[in-house]
Amino acid sequence: MTDPQIQLQGLRDQIDELDQQLVELLAKRAAVTTQVGQIKSQTGMPTYVPERETQLIASRRAQAQEQGVPPDLVEDLLRRIMRESYLTQNAQYRCASVPGTKVAVIGGRGALGKLIVSLFERSHYDVVVIDKAEWADARQLLLGVKLCIVAVPIKQTIDIINTLDYLDPDCILADVTSIKQAPLDAMLAVHKGPVVGLHPMFGPDAPGMVKQVVIVCHGRQNEQYNWLLQQMITWGAQLNTSKASEHDADMAYIQVMRHFTSFVYGAHLHAEDPDLSSLIAHSSPIYRLELAMVGRLFAQDPNLYADIIFNNSENLALLKRFRTRFDEAINLFETSNKAQFVEQFTQISKWFGDYAKTCLVDSKQLLLKADDDRMLRKK
């Protein structure tokens, strides 16, 4: 080898040695975070403590700045490492009620139901799964249950709730559907005990509740189900309280519009039939992410999204208003009215305000990650 090649090989050897040390340090860190998880499971401390994470990242960013290392790089590494550490911490959780408390999950063999069952089992509850096979024996299985969670598809939720008029008076009745007003009203009508509506804002592919938002719609006897809310906090969830009507109105924009427009986008691609591999190859990270969000929809249960979109007749009016605005925007194109386009763009930008700038920063991190993943897949 020439001298430059020898020098380069020597430097590469040093990099390899440093990388090995990094892996060894990560293993040591994982062992420590496992111990942290054990202590938290014994004491009931929440898995995710935002203040602690914020302080840790701020300290390491300051250290990076002093040592000439890009702070953003250090933060990216730390966030990825911490995300993994949360997984090593959540093998077991402390029970926020009395260990052995009987909990029933109706629909516990469904995708989201399985996750809920797993979390309660790891928190030392006595979990009863009631699904199609057990439904004939539901009345007997629900005897002595202190918490009954309805985790069935939206179109079945009200019917299932309406059969539960025999629950013990002190049993908490809860649902986890993506709509809240109708299920909450049904639960309050059929059950005289504590009632709460919950909406986990994540899919069944989530590893748990760490950093996940769960919307809480209070029903009746809040103090009786406080332990349930504390249990979710222990699991790492971030609880957001909302009125059921406000929740449903927001979901029309957050879920229905996004899912429906993704459906139409996918339908249009299907009808136009472009070469999908060519689209992906020619896309920058931002366009691949947008395409991925459309493709993600079609990798999941169509019945779930049909239920979300078709459930509320008011969604139709919202989507028709969206169509009207789409047609108005098309008209700007047809009439070559660039000035009006720019004017509307500016008005919309003002409406988003500082949040638009926040989105620009946040999306940059996603794009860098997407670009890294693309290079790996090419190999």
C-alpha positions as CSV (number, residue, x, y, z in Angstrom):
1,M,0.0,0.0,0.0
2,T,1.1,3.6,-0.6
3,D,1.7,5.9,2.3
4,P,-1.7,7.6,2.0
5,Q,-3.4,4.2,2.0
6,I,-1.4,3.1,5.0
7,Q,-2.4,6.3,6.8
8,L,-6.0,5.9,5.8
9,Q,-6.1,2.3,7.1
10,G,-4.6,3.4,10.4
11,L,-7.3,6.0,10.8
12,R,-10.0,3.5,9.9
13,D,-8.7,1.2,12.5
14,Q,-9.0,4.0,15.1
15,I,-12.5,4.6,14.0
16,D,-13.3,0.9,14.3
17,E,-11.9,0.8,17.8
18,L,-13.9,3.9,18.8
19,D,-17.1,2.5,17.3
20,Q,-16.5,-0.7,19.3
21,Q,-16.2,1.4,22.5
22,L,-19.4,3.2,21.6
23,V,-21.2,-0.2,21.4
24,E,-19.7,-1.3,24.7
25,L,-20.9,2.0,26.3
26,L,-24.4,1.5,24.9
27,A,-24.5,-1.9,26.4
28,K,-23.4,-0.5,29.8
29,R,-26.0,2.2,29.5
30,A,-28.8,-0.3,28.6
31,A,-27.9,-2.3,31.7
32,V,-28.3,0.8,33.9
33,T,-31.6,1.8,32.3
34,T,-32.9,-1.7,32.9
35,Q,-32.1,-1.2,36.6
36,V,-33.9,2.2,36.4
37,G,-36.9,0.4,34.9
38,Q,-36.9,-2.1,37.8
39,I,-36.9,0.7,40.4
40,K,-39.7,2.5,38.5
41,S,-41.8,-0.7,38.3
42,Q,-41.5,-1.1,42.1
43,T,-42.4,2.4,43.0
44,G,-44.9,3.3,40.3
45,M,-42.8,6.1,38.9
46,P,-43.7,7.0,35.3
47,T,-41.6,5.5,32.6
48,Y,-41.4,8.9,30.8
49,V,-40.5,12.0,32.7
50,P,-40.4,15.0,30.2
51,E,-38.5,17.3,32.6
52,R,-35.7,14.7,33.1
53,E,-35.4,14.2,29.4
54,T,-35.3,17.9,28.7
55,Q,-32.7,18.6,31.3
56,L,-30.5,15.7,30.1
57,I,-30.5,16.8,26.5
58,A,-29.8,20.4,27.4
59,S,-26.8,19.4,29.5
60,R,-25.3,17.2,26.8
61,R,-25.9,19.9,24.1
62,A,-24.0,22.3,26.3
63,Q,-21.2,19.8,26.7
64,A,-21.1,19.2,22.9
65,Q,-20.8,22.9,22.3
66,E,-17.8,23.1,24.6
67,Q,-16.1,20.2,22.9
68,G,-16.7,21.3,19.3
69,V,-19.3,18.6,18.6
70,P,-22.5,19.7,16.8
71,P,-25.2,19.8,19.5
72,D,-27.8,18.7,17.0
73,L,-25.9,15.5,16.3
74,V,-25.6,14.8,20.0
75,E,-29.3,15.4,20.5
76,D,-30.2,13.1,17.6
77,L,-28.1,10.3,19.1
78,L,-29.5,10.8,22.6
79,R,-33.1,10.8,21.5
80,R,-32.6,7.6,19.6
81,I,-30.7,6.0,22.5
82,M,-33.4,7.1,25.0
83,R,-36.2,5.8,22.8
84,E,-34.5,2.4,23.0
85,S,-33.9,2.7,26.7
86,Y,-37.7,3.2,27.3
87,L,-38.2,-0.2,25.7
88,T,-35.7,-1.8,28.1
89,Q,-37.5,-0.2,31.0
90,N,-41.0,-1.3,30.3
91,A,-40.8,-5.1,30.9
92,Q,-42.8,-4.8,34.1
93,Y,-44.8,-2.0,35.7
94,R,-46.1,-1.3,39.2
95,C,-49.8,-1.8,39.6
96,A,-51.6,1.5,40.3
97,S,-54.5,-0.4,42.0
98,V,-54.3,-3.5,44.1
99,P,-52.3,-6.3,42.4
100,G,-54.6,-8.9,41.1
101,T,-57.4,-6.4,40.4
102,K,-59.7,-8.0,37.8
103,V,-59.7,-6.2,34.4
104,A,-61.7,-7.2,31.4
105,V,-60.9,-6.2,27.8
106,I,-63.7,-6.8,25.4
107,G,-62.0,-7.3,22.0
108,G,-58.8,-8.2,23.7
109,R,-57.7,-10.3,20.8
110,G,-57.9,-7.4,18.3
111,A,-54.8,-5.5,17.4
112,L,-55.2,-2.7,19.9
113,G,-56.8,-5.0,22.4
114,K,-53.7,-7.2,22.5
115,L,-51.5,-4.2,23.4
116,I,-53.9,-3.1,26.2
117,V,-54.0,-6.7,27.6
118,S,-50.2,-6.9,27.5
119,L,-49.8,-3.6,29.5
120,F,-52.3,-4.7,32.2
121,E,-50.7,-8.1,32.5
122,R,-47.2,-6.6,32.9
123,S,-48.7,-4.4,35.6
124,H,-49.8,-7.5,37.6
125,Y,-53.6,-7.3,37.0
126,D,-55.8,-10.3,36.6
127,V,-56.8,-9.8,32.9
128,V,-59.9,-11.4,31.4
129,V,-60.0,-11.4,27.6
130,I,-63.5,-11.5,26.1
131,D,-63.8,-11.8,22.3
132,K,-66.0,-13.7,20.0
133,A,-65.2,-17.1,21.4
134,E,-66.0,-15.9,25.0
135,W,-69.0,-13.6,24.3
136,A,-71.6,-16.2,25.2
137,D,-70.1,-16.4,28.7
138,A,-69.5,-12.6,29.0
139,R,-71.9,-12.1,31.9
140,Q,-70.2,-14.8,34.0
141,L,-66.7,-13.6,33.0
142,L,-67.4,-10.0,34.0
143,L,-68.4,-10.9,37.6
144,G,-66.1,-9.1,40.0
145,V,-64.5,-7.1,37.3
146,K,-63.3,-3.6,38.5
147,L,-62.5,-2.3,35.0
148,C,-64.2,-3.2,31.8
149,I,-62.6,-1.8,28.6
150,V,-64.5,-2.0,25.3
151,A,-61.9,-2.3,22.5
152,V,-64.0,-3.4,19.6
153,P,-64.4,-1.9,16.1
154,I,-66.4,1.4,16.1
155,K,-69.4,0.0,14.4
156,Q,-69.8,-2.6,17.1
157,T,-69.0,-0.4,20.1
158,I,-72.4,1.0,20.9
159,D,-74.1,-2.4,20.5
160,I,-71.6,-4.0,22.9
161,I,-71.9,-1.2,25.4
162,N,-75.7,-1.5,25.4
163,T,-75.5,-5.1,26.6
164,L,-73.4,-4.2,29.7
165,D,-76.2,-3.2,32.0
166,Y,-75.2,-6.0,34.5
167,L,-71.7,-4.7,35.5
168,D,-71.0,-4.4,39.2
169,P,-71.9,-0.9,40.4
170,D,-68.2,-0.1,41.3
171,C,-66.9,-1.4,38.0
172,I,-65.3,1.2,35.7
173,L,-66.7,1.2,32.2
174,A,-64.4,2.6,29.5
175,D,-64.0,2.5,25.7
176,V,-61.0,3.2,23.5
177,T,-62.6,4.1,20.2
178,S,-61.6,7.1,18.0
179,I,-65.0,8.7,18.5
180,K,-66.1,9.8,22.0
181,Q,-69.6,11.4,22.3
182,A,-71.8,8.5,21.2
183,P,-69.9,5.8,23.2
184,L,-69.7,8.0,26.3
185,D,-73.5,8.8,26.1
186,A,-74.2,5.0,25.7
187,M,-72.0,4.1,28.7
188,L,-73.6,6.7,30.9
189,A,-77.0,5.5,30.0
190,V,-76.4,1.8,30.5
191,H,-74.1,1.8,33.5
192,K,-74.7,3.6,36.8
193,G,-71.1,3.3,38.0
194,P,-67.9,5.1,37.0
195,V,-67.6,5.9,33.3
196,V,-64.7,7.3,31.2
197,G,-64.0,7.6,27.5
198,L,-60.4,7.1,26.3
199,H,-58.8,7.6,22.9
200,P,-55.3,6.2,22.5
201,M,-53.8,8.4,19.7
202,F,-51.6,5.7,18.4
203,G,-51.9,2.4,16.4
204,P,-51.5,-1.1,17.6
205,D,-48.0,-1.3,16.2
206,A,-46.8,1.0,19.0
207,P,-44.5,-0.8,21.4
208,G,-46.4,0.7,24.4
209,M,-47.6,4.0,25.7
210,V,-44.3,5.8,26.3
211,K,-44.7,9.4,24.9
212,Q,-48.1,8.5,23.4
213,V,-51.1,10.7,23.8
214,V,-54.3,9.4,25.3
215,I,-57.3,11.6,25.2
216,V,-59.5,11.4,28.3
217,C,-63.2,12.3,28.2
218,H,-64.6,12.3,31.8
219,G,-67.9,10.7,32.3
220,R,-68.9,10.0,35.9
221,Q,-67.3,9.4,39.3
222,N,-63.9,10.7,38.2
223,E,-62.3,9.8,41.6
224,Q,-63.2,6.2,41.1
225,Y,-61.1,5.8,38.0
226,N,-58.2,8.0,39.0
227,W,-56.0,4.9,39.5
228,L,-56.6,4.0,35.8
229,L,-55.3,7.4,34.7
230,Q,-52.3,7.0,37.0
231,Q,-51.6,3.6,35.5
232,M,-51.5,5.1,32.0
233,I,-49.1,7.8,33.3
234,T,-46.9,5.0,34.8
235,W,-46.9,3.4,31.4
236,G,-45.5,6.7,30.0
237,A,-48.6,8.1,28.4
238,Q,-49.4,11.8,28.1
239,L,-53.0,12.4,29.1
240,N,-55.0,15.2,27.4
241,T,-58.4,15.9,28.8
242,S,-61.1,17.0,26.5
243,K,-64.9,17.3,26.2
244,A,-66.3,14.5,24.0
245,S,-67.9,16.9,21.6
246,E,-64.7,18.9,21.2
247,H,-62.7,15.7,20.7
248,D,-65.0,14.5,17.9
249,A,-64.9,17.9,16.2
250,D,-61.1,17.9,16.3
251,M,-60.9,14.3,15.0
252,A,-62.8,15.3,11.9
253,Y,-59.8,17.4,11.0
254,I,-57.0,15.3,12.5
255,Q,-58.2,11.9,11.3
256,V,-61.1,12.0,8.9
257,M,-59.7,14.6,6.5
258,R,-56.2,13.1,6.5
259,H,-57.4,9.5,6.0
260,F,-59.9,10.5,3.3
261,T,-57.5,12.6,1.3
262,S,-54.9,9.9,1.5
263,F,-57.5,7.4,0.2
264,V,-58.2,9.7,-2.7
265,Y,-54.5,10.2,-3.4
266,G,-54.0,6.5,-3.4
267,A,-57.1,6.0,-5.6
268,H,-55.8,8.5,-8.1
269,L,-52.3,6.9,-8.2
270,H,-54.0,3.5,-8.8
271,A,-56.1,4.8,-11.6
272,E,-53.2,6.7,-13.3
273,D,-51.0,3.7,-12.7
274,P,-47.5,5.3,-12.8
275,D,-44.4,3.2,-12.1
276,L,-44.3,3.2,-8.3
277,S,-40.6,2.3,-8.1
278,S,-39.8,5.1,-10.5
279,L,-41.8,7.6,-8.3
280,I,-39.9,6.5,-5.2
281,A,-36.5,6.6,-7.0
282,H,-37.1,10.1,-8.2
283,S,-38.5,11.5,-4.9
284,S,-36.5,13.5,-2.4
285,P,-36.9,12.6,1.3
286,I,-39.9,14.9,1.8
287,Y,-41.8,13.5,-1.1
288,R,-41.0,9.9,-0.1
289,L,-42.3,10.7,3.4
290,E,-45.5,12.1,2.0
291,L,-45.9,9.1,-0.3
292,A,-45.1,6.8,2.7
293,M,-47.9,8.3,4.7
294,V,-50.3,7.5,1.9
295,G,-48.9,4.0,1.4
296,R,-49.1,3.4,5.2
297,L,-52.9,3.8,5.0
298,F,-53.2,0.9,2.5
299,A,-51.1,-1.4,4.6
300,Q,-53.8,-1.5,7.3
301,D,-57.3,-2.7,7.9
302,P,-59.7,-1.0,5.5
303,N,-62.6,-1.6,7.8
304,L,-61.0,0.5,10.5
305,Y,-60.7,3.6,8.2
306,A,-64.1,3.0,6.7
307,D,-65.6,3.1,10.2
308,I,-63.7,6.3,11.1
309,I,-64.7,8.1,8.0
310,F,-68.3,6.9,7.6
311,N,-69.2,7.0,11.3
312,N,-70.4,10.6,11.5
313,S,-72.6,12.1,8.8
314,E,-71.2,15.6,9.7
315,N,-67.9,14.3,8.2
316,L,-69.5,14.4,4.8
317,A,-70.3,18.1,5.0
318,L,-66.7,18.8,6.0
319,L,-65.3,16.8,3.1
320,K,-67.6,18.6,0.7
321,R,-66.4,21.9,1.9
322,F,-62.8,20.7,1.3
323,R,-63.8,19.7,-2.2
324,T,-65.2,23.1,-2.8
325,R,-61.9,24.7,-1.7
326,F,-60.0,22.2,-3.9
327,D,-62.1,23.3,-6.9
328,E,-61.5,26.9,-6.1
329,A,-57.8,26.3,-6.1
330,I,-58.1,24.5,-9.4
331,N,-59.8,27.6,-10.7
332,L,-56.8,29.7,-9.8
333,F,-54.7,27.4,-12.0
334,E,-57.2,27.4,-14.8
335,T,-57.3,31.2,-14.9
336,S,-53.5,31.6,-14.3
337,N,-54.2,33.7,-11.3
338,K,-50.8,33.4,-9.6
339,A,-51.3,36.6,-7.7
340,Q,-54.4,35.3,-5.9
341,F,-52.6,32.0,-5.2
342,V,-49.7,33.9,-3.6
343,E,-52.2,36.1,-1.6
344,Q,-54.0,33.0,-0.3
345,F,-50.7,31.3,0.5
346,T,-49.6,34.3,2.5
347,Q,-52.9,34.4,4.5
348,I,-52.7,30.7,5.3
349,S,-49.1,31.1,6.4
350,K,-50.1,33.9,8.8
351,W,-52.9,31.6,10.2
352,F,-50.3,28.9,10.9
353,G,-48.0,31.5,12.5
354,D,-45.0,30.3,14.4
355,Y,-46.2,26.7,14.2
356,A,-45.2,26.6,10.5
357,K,-41.6,27.4,11.5
358,T,-41.7,24.7,14.2
359,C,-42.9,22.3,11.5
360,L,-40.0,23.3,9.3
361,V,-37.5,22.4,12.0
362,D,-39.2,19.2,13.1
363,S,-39.6,17.9,9.6
364,K,-35.9,18.5,8.9
365,Q,-35.0,15.8,11.5
366,L,-37.4,13.4,9.8
367,L,-36.0,14.1,6.4
368,L,-32.4,13.4,7.6
369,K,-33.6,10.1,9.1
370,A,-35.5,9.2,5.9
371,D,-32.4,10.0,3.8
372,D,-30.2,7.7,6.0
373,D,-32.8,4.9,5.7
374,R,-32.8,5.3,1.9
375,M,-29.1,4.8,1.7
376,L,-29.3,1.7,3.8
377,R,-32.0,0.2,1.7
378,K,-30.0,0.7,-1.5
379,K,-27.2,-1.5,0.0
